[in-house]
Amino acid sequence: MRSIATVCCLLLLCLAADAQSVLESLEREVTALARRVMPAVVSVEGGALVAPGSAPSSLWARPSNEAARRVYEALRMLNLPNPVTRKGSGFIVDSNGWVLTGADVVRGAEQCIVRLADGRRLTGKVVSIDEATNVAMVKVEAQALSALPLGDSDKLEPGSIVLCVGTQGGYDRSVALCTVAGKERIGVIGQQQFLSNLLQISGSIGAGSSGAAIVNTRGEVVGIVIATLTPGFTIRIPEPAASPRSGAVPSVAPPIETPLLGASGGGLAVPINDVRAVLAEMQSGRVRRAFLGIVPADRDGAEGAEVVRVIPDSPAARGGIRLGDVILSINGQPVHRAADVSARLRRMKPGDRLELNILRGAQRLRINITLGERANTPP
């Protein structure tokens, strides 16, 4: 009996030693990866929270009651990003001074401040904003900079290990070990911006991480953080007479607007392949994206994508698409879920023609629409 106990103890010691070895190996790999990518990571200080001439964000309006005022002051004491000057993340995508960051960081500004890993503080010009991905391109006057290579985001799977590298909670060049929790997520960023084909990242992603690089184990960028998922604190937009069958469209807030006390449920990131497709256009200053003007949602246990929002005076509205319509196919290709609609649109250009097969109640309709051009924020 004593010999059996001895053998069990030895096995436990071996397992503990193996576990320790695995942890030490993981630590070496993660720290080496962080050291390799850090020289290309920057922090970005942009303009006002809202574009000039627009109403101020209600989230940052000074509270009128005493309890809310104390919370507001406590957040300020935590040295979170200034509500007037946006602070976020970014990374160098080209050694000649091209920087990618979150659109929320620089929207409404012509210039921004880019702080490099070596301590240099450079003035950056906001060249373009792609509203389809919520990503901005910034140019700084510098040469021979460290740049991050771009990977293939299509190779990511739920469970893939990644690093989130960027500004978090006001601290520059922070590193978080994360996993890909899901793919093809959809969400409404801020008040009305619908995005799709997003990566759901599980890990510690906090305030100020808009524009942070999601890096795979080879040191390649596979995504860009554009929103945090903060439990119990999301900005939701009113659903205008949504169909009772429609599922709720997730609504999340930009990282700069979710300064809870360190709480985070992860974040949403744009796959780098969606950005790579328009990288040259972003550098030229004009991104041309097709625009239909609907928000689709999955149907519970049924094929097709249900229209839960139609943007007024959009190609969809002018073409006769109504709230509650179900899109069954686009140009003869079947639509199984909402992500299929967005995937088709990403491969099309303004002016292309769409033939939609629609289910409206018990009636099947065929609607032809000419795609418009998505309005992008000028630099």
N, C-alpha and C positions, 0 to 999 in steps of 0.2 A: 504493500500500500504506500509505503514511504517512497519507493522508487518511482511509482506512478506520479506522485505529487512532485517529485524532483524533475521528472521529464516535463510535466506541465509547466513548471516554473521556467525551465530552460526554453521551452517553446515560446512562452510569453515574453521572455527577455529577448529572444531572437526577433519576434514580431515587433517589439518596441524599437529594437535597433534598426530594423528595416524601415519602419515608419519614420524614425528620426533621419535616416539616410535619404529617404524620399523627400522629406521636408527641406533638408539642407540643399539638396539638388535643385528643388523648385525655387528656393530662395536665391541661389546663385544665378539661375537662368533669368529670373524676373529682374533682379538688380542689374545684371549685365544688359538686358534688353532696355531697361529704363535709361541706363547711362548712354546707350547707343542712340536713342531717339531724342534725348533731352536737348541737345544743341539746336535742334530745328523747331523746338516748341517756343512759342512767344505768348506774351499777354498783350491784350488789345484794350485800349481805352477809347471809347467812341464818343458819340454825341449825346444829346438829350434822350430821355426815355421815349419821347414821342416826336414825330416829325413836326417841323415848324408849322404853326398855324392850326394844329389839331388840338383836341381837348386833352388835358393831362390825364394820365392814368389814375383811375379811381383807387387803385391799390396803393398808390403812393401819396394820395391826398392826405393832408394832415388830419388825423382823427379829431373828432369834436368832443368825444367823451373821455373821461379821465383814465379809465381802464385801458382803452385802446391806445391812448397817448403814451402810457407807460410801456406797453409792448413795443410801440414804435421807437421810443427812446432806447429801449433795451437792445433792439436790433441795431441801432446806430452805434451803440457802445461795443457791439461785437465786431465792429470794423468790417461789416459786410459791404458789398459794392454800393457806391454812392448812388442814390436814386436819381440824381441829376446827370452824373457822368457815368455812363455804362462801362462796366469792366467785364471782359470776357476772355476767351482763350483763342488760340489760333496756332497755325503751324506753317512753316515755309514749304511750299510745294515746288518751287523752282529757285535755283541758286542765284538767279538774277534779281531777287527781291520780290517775288510774288508770294503773297500770303493768303491763305484761306481762313475765314473766321465765320462766326454766326451772324446772320443778317440782323438779328436783334441788337447786336452790339454796336453796329455802325449805322443803322437805319436813321435817316434824317441828317446825316453828317457828310460833309465833303471830304473831311480829313479826320485822321485818328492818330493816336500815339501807339506805336508798336515797340515793346520792350523785348530785346533779344536776350538769349540765354547768357551772353557775355557781358550784359549790363548796359549795352548801348540803348539809347532812347531815341527812336527815329520817328519822323513824321511820315505817316502813310496816306496815300490818296485812295479814296474809296472809288474803285473803277467801275464795279457793277454789283448788282444784287440779283440773284436768281430766286424769284419768289416760289418757283416750283419745288425747290429744295431748302429754302430758307438759309442759303449760304451766300456769303459775300466774298468778293475778290478785292484785295488791297495791294497796292504797289508801294514799296519803299525803295529809296535810292541807295542801294548797296549791292555789292558784287561778291561772288565767291562765298555765298552763305551755305550753311548746312541745310540740306533739304531732305524731306522724307519721301521715300518711294511709295507709289500707289500699288496696292494689292488688288486682288480679285474678290470683291464682296460676295459674289455668287457662290463662292466655295464655303462660306460660313454656314454653320448648322447650329441649331439649338444645342447649347452645351459647349460651343467653341470658347476657348479661353482667350481673352483679349485684355489689353491694358487701356485704361482711359487716362490720357496725359494732358494736363492743362491747368488753368486756374480754377480753384475750388474754394469757396468761402472767403475770397479775398487773398488767398495764398497762391502765389505764382508757381507754375511747374510742379503741381502735385501729381501723384501717381496712385491709381486705384486698380487693383486686380479685379477683373470683372468676367462675366460670362455672357454669351448671347442667349437671352431668355426666349426670344421668338423672332420671327421674320414676317414681313408683309403686314405690319401693323398700320393702322390708320389713326389719325387724330386731327383735332382742330387746335392750331397753335394760336394762343392769344384770343382774339375775339371772333375771327372769321376765316382764318387761313387754313384751308383743308390740305393736308399732306397725306401721302400714302406710301406704301412699300417701305416703311420705316423698320429699322432694327430695334428691337427692345433689348436694352442692355441692363443686366442685373448687377448691381454693385453700388459703391459709394460715389454717387455723382451729385454734387451739390451746387449751390448758387454760384454763378459766375462761370460755369463750365460750358456755356454756349460757344461752339466753335472748337471744343476740345477734340483731339485726335483719338480715334479708336484704332489701336494698333494690334496686329496679329502677332503670333509668336516669331515671325520672320522679320519683324520690325517694319512692316508695310502698313500704311494707312488703309483701313477697310471701311471706315465710317467717320462721320462728323456729328458730334452731339448738337442737337438743336432744341431739346426740351428735357426737363426733369419730370419724373413721376413722383410727386410728393404725396404720401398718404394723408388723406383728410384735408388737403388744401389744393383744389384745382379751380381754375376759372372756367365756368361753364357758360355756354351761350344759350339763349332761349331757342327752343325748337319750335319753329312756326308750323303749328298744326300738323305735326308729324303723323304718319299713318300708324295705327295701333300695332301693325305687324312689324314695323321697322325697329331694328335694334338701335340702341343708343350709340351715337358716334362718340368715341372717347374724346374728351377735351382736356388738354394739358396746357400748362403755362410755360412760357420761356424761362430758362434757368435764372435769368436776372430778376425775375418777378416772383420767385418762390423762396424767400429767405426765412424758412423755418429753422428752428434751432438744431441744425445738423441732420434733421430727419430727411431721408431720401429713399424712395422705392426704386431707384435706378433712373434710367433715362431712355430717350428715343434718339436714334441717330439715323442720318441719311446714309444709305449705302454709297460707298465711294464710286461705284460704277455709274450711278445716276449723275454724279458731279463730273466724272471724267468725260462723259458724253458731250458736255458743253464747256469744257475747260478753256478751249481756245476762244470760244465766243465770249466767255467771261473776261478773258484778258483783252479782247478787242473792245469791250465796253458795252456790248449789246447781246443779250441772250434772247433768242426767239423760241418761245414755247407755245405749243398748241393749247387752245383754251376752249372748253366746252361749256362749263358753267353749271355743274351739278355736284352734289355730294352723294355718292352711292353708299349703300350699306348692305351687309350680308343679310340674307333671309334665313330665318330659323328653319333648318331642315329642308330647304328648297333651293333649286337652282336659280341663277340670275342675281342681279344687283338691283335693289330697290332705291329709287330716287327719294332721298329724305330732305333735300334742299335744292331749289332751283334759284340761281342768282338772277335777279331782275336784269332785263335788257342784255342778257348773255345770248350766245348762239343757241343754247338749249332752250331758253325762254322764247326766243323768236321762232325757233323751229317747232314749237308746240309741245315740248316735254312738260309733263305736269308732275306735281308732288304725288308720290305713291305709284308712279309708273315703274314697271319692272323691265330692265334691259336684259333681253335673252341672248342677243348676239350683236356683234359689231362687224360690219363688212363681211358677213357670213361666218365669222368665227364665234363659237359659243362663248357666252359669259357665264361662268360658274359662280363667281363671287365678286365682291366689290373691287378687290385688288386687280382683277382682270381688266376692268374698265381703265384704271389708271395705267396699267402696263401697256395697253393698246395706245393710249394717248401719248405716252412718253416716246413712242416710236414714230409719231406723226408730227407734221409741221403745220403752221398756220396756213389756211387756204385749202387744206386737204378736205375731201368729202367723206362723210360718214353715212353709212346706211344702218340704221338701228332697227332691230326687231323688238317691239315693245308689247308687253302685256299690260293692258289697262282694264282692270276688273276681269271680265270674261272675254274681252275683245282683244284680238291680236292686231297690231298696227305696224306699218313700216314708215319710218320717218327718215328723211334725208336732211342732213345738216352740213353746212360749211363751217369748219373750225375757224375760230378767231385767234387772235394773238394775246397771250397773257400779258397783262401790263406789269412791267418790272420797274422797280424803284430806280429812278435815274441817280447817277452818282452825284 
